[in-house]
Amino acid sequence: QVELAESGGGWVQPGGSLRLSCAGAGLSVVDFGWNWYRQAPGKERELVAAVGDNGGSYYPEFAKVRFTIARDYEKNEVFLQMNSLKPEDTAVYYCNARNLWGADYWGQGTQVTESS
C-alpha cells in the first residue's frame, strides 16, 4: 500500500524559510515524477513545483528562485525548500507522485502559515 506523508509545515515570519518533506512508503522515489501543490482557503489547488522522473524540474513564475524541489533517493523522500516566504504563500501544501502508467498518489497535506 502506497502512502505519502508530508511534514515540515508550520508558522514562519515574513521572509523566512521552510523545508517540506514528503516521505514515500510502498513506492520508490526514483520511479515517479513528483509535484508539490498548494491550496489556500477559497482558492483552487495550484502547482508549486514539479520534478520529472528524468530529473527535469518546473516552477510556475511565483515559485521561481524562491522554491526548490529535490529528491533524496537514499531516504526515499522528496523535499520542497521554500525561501523568502510571503503572506500569499500561506496554504496547505500537498505532495503528489505520478507515473506514466496512471498511478497518482497524494499526501494528506501540511499547513504553511506565513504571519508577522
C-alpha positions in Angstrom: 0.0 0.0 0.0 1.4 3.4 -1.0 1.4 6.2 1.5 2.8 9.7 1.2 3.4 11.7 4.3 4.2 15.4 4.3 6.0 17.1 7.2 7.8 20.4 7.9 4.9 22.8 7.8 4.3 25.4 10.4 4.4 29.1 11.2 7.0 31.3 9.6 7.8 35.0 9.7 7.9 37.2 6.6 11.0 36.4 4.6 11.5 33.1 6.4 12.2 29.7 5.1 10.7 26.2 5.5 11.7 22.8 4.2 8.8 20.5 3.5 9.4 16.8 3.3 7.3 14.0 1.6 8.2 10.5 2.7 7.1 7.7 0.4 6.1 4.3 1.6 5.3 1.5 -0.7 6.9 3.1 -3.7 10.3 4.2 -4.9 11.0 7.9 -5.4 13.1 7.2 -8.5 10.1 5.6 -10.3 7.8 8.6 -10.2 7.5 12.2 -11.2 6.8 14.4 -8.2 4.8 17.5 -7.7 4.1 19.9 -4.9 0.7 21.6 -4.9 -0.8 24.1 -2.5 -4.3 25.2 -1.8 -5.2 28.4 0.1 -8.7 29.0 1.6 -11.2 29.8 -1.1 -8.8 29.2 -3.9 -8.1 26.3 -6.3 -5.2 24.0 -5.8 -2.2 25.2 -7.8 1.1 23.6 -8.8 4.1 24.9 -6.9 7.0 22.8 -8.2 7.5 19.6 -10.3 10.3 17.2 -11.0 10.1 14.5 -13.6 11.5 11.0 -13.4 14.2 12.2 -15.7 15.2 14.9 -13.2 13.9 17.9 -15.1 12.1 20.5 -12.9 9.4 23.1 -13.5 8.3 26.0 -11.4 5.5 28.5 -12.0 6.5 32.1 -12.0 5.7 32.8 -8.4 7.9 29.9 -7.3 11.0 30.5 -9.4 14.1 31.4 -7.5 12.4 31.1 -4.1 11.4 27.4 -4.2 13.4 24.3 -4.9 12.2 20.7 -5.3 14.6 17.9 -4.8 14.6 14.1 -4.4 16.6 12.1 -1.8 16.9 8.6 -3.2 18.6 7.3 -0.1 15.9 8.5 2.2 13.1 7.9 -0.4 11.8 11.4 0.2 11.0 14.5 -1.8 11.7 18.0 -0.5 10.4 21.4 -1.1 12.8 24.2 0.1 10.9 27.5 0.4 12.7 30.7 0.9 11.7 34.4 1.2 8.2 33.4 2.2 5.3 35.8 1.7 1.8 36.0 3.2 0.4 34.8 -0.1 2.3 31.5 0.4 0.0 30.6 3.2 -1.7 27.4 2.2 -1.9 23.6 2.7 0.9 22.0 0.8 0.5 18.6 -0.8 2.9 16.2 -2.4 1.9 14.1 -5.4 3.5 11.2 -7.2 2.6 10.2 -10.7 4.0 7.7 -13.3 3.3 7.0 -16.9 1.0 4.1 -16.1 -1.6 6.2 -14.4 -0.6 5.8 -10.8 -1.5 9.0 -8.9 -0.8 9.3 -5.2 -1.4 12.2 -2.8 -0.3 13.0 0.7 -2.6 14.4 3.4 -1.1 17.9 3.3 0.8 20.1 5.7 -0.2 23.6 6.7 2.2 26.5 6.0 1.3 29.8 7.6 3.3 33.0 7.0 2.4 35.6 9.5 4.1 38.5 11.2 
